[in-house]
């Protein structure tokens, strides 16, 4: 995922300093296990151009969801100035993903059973991420 355009756009839209935007953007990615998920997805073999298109679409969706969650966190953080970004993110994540049930555990478990990971597993994980992102937007409104 190319972060510079996303971080720049988020800074412009929220008015937050780019250093704060970057810190939260990458912390959100790590908290949700997105870098590893994107890497594993990009390495998943394809058997057809349809699977290649699906893989690219999923990678685009991951980037979109990271921007969406980042924007939500930044918008809410405005109301709590002075709070360290990492502390704010921890509170935000617990409030949105249930009682300390980090999604990173799910994304980290992907393929740990030894079973081959196929595109169906990625669809399920994307759906869970979409739920978190939708909760973020709903809570902002």
Protein Blocks (a to p, Z undefined) as FASTA:
>chain_A
ZZklmmmmmmmmnopafklmmmmmmmmmmmnommmmmmmmmmpccfbfklmmmmmmmmmm
mmmmmmmmmmmmmmmmmmmghiafklmmmmmmmmmnoghiafklmmmmgopnopacdfkl
mmmmmmmmmmmmmmmmmmmZZ
